[in-house]
Amino acid sequence: MPATRPHLDRDLKRKQILDAAEYLLLRSGYEATTMARVAGRAGVANNAVYWYFPSKDELLAAVLRRRQEQALARLPTSVATAVEEQILAMLAQLDEVANLTATVHERAEHSTAVAEMHEAFHSAADGLLRRLFRDAGLDETDASQAAKVMMALIEGIHLHERSRDSAARDDLVLWTLQRLAPNRPTADAQALPAASTTAMN
């Protein structure tokens, strides 16, 4: 059954509010992003924002949950993609919201909505990293431990590394990956079969 006009209008208004909140949160930060500013940018009344999101923390959680869903959808999933390429792609997605990492940790102490969103993010990231490390040749126990190490490194970088030197960050992550999974197939190695097939043809 097609969606009714009121339902479509609600979905559109909710998206407008999320778009406005995301823009302001990423550029101005949590403290400077007021519900009134979100309403103004979204072109809706102040009480409309509260109708969809009863608190700023719930709005923050909704924005980041949507970003997480979008990021996961954009990550490479092909088994032919090397582990390091997939982890660096994951980092690139997280970089887009890195300035909110400290805010999430702080607000999770006071807000159930943010705490639940943060826990869901960790669960999804842990599952992804464990799969990548299993693909790299680690058994389940080692893959689980390696995933925890990599996640701690990623969050530590986003919490404390203000220079956002992505090249140096990538080097550090790849150095760590080499020590966690030294026998993993590399991007060059995975390209060899295709290259060999091309050469034979």
C-alpha positions in Angstrom: 0.0 0.0 0.0 1.5 3.4 -0.9 2.5 5.7 1.9 -0.1 8.4 2.7 0.7 12.1 2.3 0.8 12.8 6.1 3.3 9.9 6.5 5.4 11.2 3.6 5.3 14.7 5.2 6.5 13.3 8.5 9.3 11.4 7.0 10.4 14.5 5.0 10.3 16.8 8.0 12.2 14.3 10.1 14.9 14.1 7.4 15.0 17.9 7.2 15.6 18.1 10.9 18.3 15.4 10.8 20.0 17.1 7.9 20.1 20.4 9.7 21.3 18.9 13.0 24.0 16.9 11.2 25.3 20.1 9.4 25.4 22.1 12.6 26.8 19.3 14.8 29.7 18.6 12.4 30.5 22.3 11.9 29.7 23.9 15.2 29.9 21.1 17.7 27.4 19.8 20.3 27.4 22.7 22.7 26.8 25.4 20.0 24.1 23.3 18.3 20.9 24.3 20.0 17.5 23.0 19.1 16.4 26.5 18.1 19.3 26.6 15.6 18.4 23.2 14.2 14.8 24.4 13.8 15.9 27.5 12.1 18.1 25.7 9.6 15.4 23.0 9.0 12.8 25.6 8.4 10.4 24.2 11.1 9.0 25.5 14.3 11.0 24.9 17.5 8.3 22.6 18.9 8.5 20.4 15.8 12.1 19.5 16.6 11.0 18.4 20.1 8.1 16.5 18.7 10.5 14.2 16.7 13.4 14.3 19.1 12.5 15.1 22.8 16.1 16.0 23.7 19.3 17.2 22.0 20.9 13.9 23.0 18.3 11.9 21.2 18.8 14.1 18.2 22.6 13.5 18.4 22.1 9.8 18.7 19.7 9.8 15.7 22.2 11.8 13.5 25.1 9.4 14.3 22.9 6.3 13.9 22.0 7.5 10.4 25.7 8.2 9.6 26.6 4.8 10.8 24.1 3.1 8.6 25.2 5.2 5.6 28.9 4.4 6.4 28.3 0.7 6.6 26.5 0.7 3.3 29.4 2.4 1.6 32.1 0.1 2.9 33.6 -2.4 0.4 32.3 -5.9 1.0 34.0 -7.9 -1.7 36.2 -10.7 -0.5 38.7 -9.6 -3.1 39.2 -6.3 -1.2 42.3 -6.6 1.0 41.9 -6.2 4.8 44.0 -3.0 5.0 41.8 -1.4 2.3 38.7 -2.2 4.1 40.0 -0.9 7.5 41.2 2.3 5.9 37.8 2.7 4.2 36.2 2.3 7.6 38.6 4.9 9.0 37.7 7.4 6.3 34.1 7.1 7.2 34.8 7.6 10.9 36.9 10.6 10.1 33.8 12.5 8.9 32.4 12.5 12.5 35.7 12.4 14.4 35.1 15.8 16.1 32.1 14.3 17.8 33.9 11.3 19.3 34.7 13.0 22.6 31.2 14.4 22.8 29.7 10.9 22.4 31.9 9.5 25.2 30.9 12.4 27.5 27.2 12.3 26.7 27.0 8.5 27.0 27.6 9.0 30.7 24.4 11.0 31.0 22.1 9.9 28.2 20.6 6.5 27.6 20.0 7.4 23.9 23.6 8.2 23.3 24.9 5.3 25.3 22.7 2.8 23.4 23.8 4.3 20.1 27.5 4.1 21.1 27.0 0.5 22.2 25.4 -0.4 18.9 28.2 1.3 17.0 30.8 -0.7 19.0 28.9 -3.9 18.4 28.7 -3.3 14.6 32.4 -2.2 14.4 33.5 -5.1 16.5 31.6 -7.6 14.2 33.1 -6.0 11.1 36.7 -6.0 12.5 36.4 -9.6 13.7 35.3 -10.7 10.3 38.2 -8.8 8.6 40.7 -10.4 11.0 39.2 -13.9 10.4 39.6 -13.2 6.6 43.2 -12.3 7.4 43.8 -15.8 8.8 43.3 -15.4 12.5 41.2 -17.8 14.5 38.1 -16.6 16.3 39.9 -15.9 19.7 42.7 -14.0 18.1 40.4 -12.2 15.7 38.3 -11.0 18.7 41.3 -9.7 20.5 42.8 -8.0 17.4 39.4 -6.3 16.8 39.5 -4.8 20.3 43.1 -3.6 19.8 42.2 -2.0 16.5 39.1 -0.3 17.8 40.9 1.1 20.8 43.6 2.5 18.5 41.0 4.1 16.2 39.1 5.7 19.1 42.3 6.8 20.8 43.4 8.5 17.6 40.0 10.3 17.2 40.0 11.3 20.9 43.5 12.6 21.2 45.0 13.3 17.8 43.9 16.8 17.0 46.1 17.3 14.0 44.1 14.8 12.0 47.2 13.8 10.0 45.5 11.1 7.9 48.7 9.9 6.3 50.5 9.4 9.6 47.3 7.8 11.1 47.1 5.4 8.2 50.8 4.4 8.6 50.2 3.7 12.3 47.1 1.6 11.6 48.9 -0.4 8.9 51.9 -0.9 11.2 49.5 -2.2 13.9 47.7 -4.4 11.3 51.0 -5.9 10.2 51.8 -7.0 13.7 48.3 -8.3 14.5 47.9 -10.2 11.2 51.4 -10.6 9.6 50.3 -13.4 7.3 47.2 -11.7 5.9 46.8 -11.6 2.1 47.9 -8.1 1.0 46.4 -5.9 -1.8 49.3 -6.7 -4.1 49.0 -10.4 -3.4 45.3 -10.4 -4.1 45.8 -8.6 -7.4 48.3 -11.3 -8.6 45.8 -13.9 -9.7 43.9 -11.4 -11.8 47.1 -10.0 -13.3 48.4 -13.6 -14.1 45.1 -14.4 -15.8 45.3 -11.3 -17.9 48.9 -12.1 -18.8 48.0 -15.6 -19.9 45.2 -14.3 -22.1 
